[in-house]
Amino acid sequence: MSTLARFPRVRLTQAPTPLEPLPNLSKLLGGPNLYIKRDDNTGLALGGNKTRKLEFLMGEALAQGATHIVTQGATQSNHVRQTIAAANKLGLRCTVLLEERVSDGAPEYYRNGNVLLDQIMGASIETRPGGIDMNAELIPVGERLRAAGERPYLIPGGGSNPIGALGYVVAAQEIIAQSTEQGLVVDAVVHATGSTGTQAGLVVGMEMANSGIPVLGVSVRQPQARQIENVTRLAQQTWQLLELPGALRPEAVQVNAEYVGAGYGITTEASNATIGLLARTEGILLDPVYSAKGFAGLLDLIRQGHYRAGQNIVFVHTGGAVGLFGYREVLQPDGGLR
């Protein structure tokens, strides 16, 4: 039995997701060869990276006899959307808490995009003010449901705990297998890092395989030291959960927090430009909160010479393009395309 096979799991992801070259953009930049791991195409309710985590989280929920899923996220949470869809697919009820983390968004931010899809899928939706401990808010909701005869299963924001991170251990294995099949030597994997589960899983997956492939997370929320601390903690917990020998190398966790801008969910001039650039060169849509900031960071690092011509860089697209519909006034401030 493999290390991962002993964990309960349900199949939700249309995997393997494609690992595609970006030839037009690579030529335009004149730098490294860029590739993109299309985890925006995981298939569950318009896809995204959380689907991989939910395979293991929902597997554990079913193994525990859960009847009701409870989770949380920001107003335009991709995780919340995918969790509702997974619960519906598995015949479970679902309650979600939406944090008003962005307090000055346009009206569409609170009505369109992920919010609209949450409503269409029929979850019980509650809101909370920004700045509070949202994972702690899940506990009394679970107690309330338990008192009503339900068996609640609580999922932290982003699905980012050791069980959820297993989904990106799988993704790391997938990247290694695909690159081997394509005869591709990967020099680095880059992605947007937020609630840490994606990066922790990728790091553990690459390290346990002795791949030699570094993983860089471009932070979309926390300053560098704090994000490194958070990713390292979860990666170590995931390493222990898998009962891997030895210890995780501290230097395996790499974070760049220079592209956060004014804060989580607030776009930057560079991230807005990056959305248009990738759409017009490769026909791929990034999301305004995560992947656009991550890709903008990658582009800036290329321009600085951090990644060089001849290297092969894989960007993991974590999905969320549905969030674009909540940012129309930012992306089209004059009613016309930039």
RACOR-V286391 format. One record per helix or strand. SS is the DSSP state (H for helix, E for strand). FROM is the first residue (numbers start at 0). TO is the last residue. If there is no record, write none. Layout:
ss-><SS & SS>
from-><FROM & FROM>
to-><TO & TO>
This chain:
ss-><E & H & E & H & H & E & H & E & H & H & E & H & E & H & H & E & H & E & H & H & E & H & H & E & H & H>
from-><18 & 22 & 32 & 38 & 49 & 67 & 77 & 92 & 106 & 113 & 123 & 133 & 151 & 156 & 161 & 187 & 196 & 213 & 223 & 249 & 253 & 268 & 290 & 311 & 320 & 327>
to-><20 & 28 & 37 & 40 & 62 & 73 & 88 & 99 & 109 & 119 & 128 & 146 & 154 & 158 & 181 & 192 & 207 & 218 & 240 & 251 & 255 & 281 & 302 & 316 & 325 & 330>
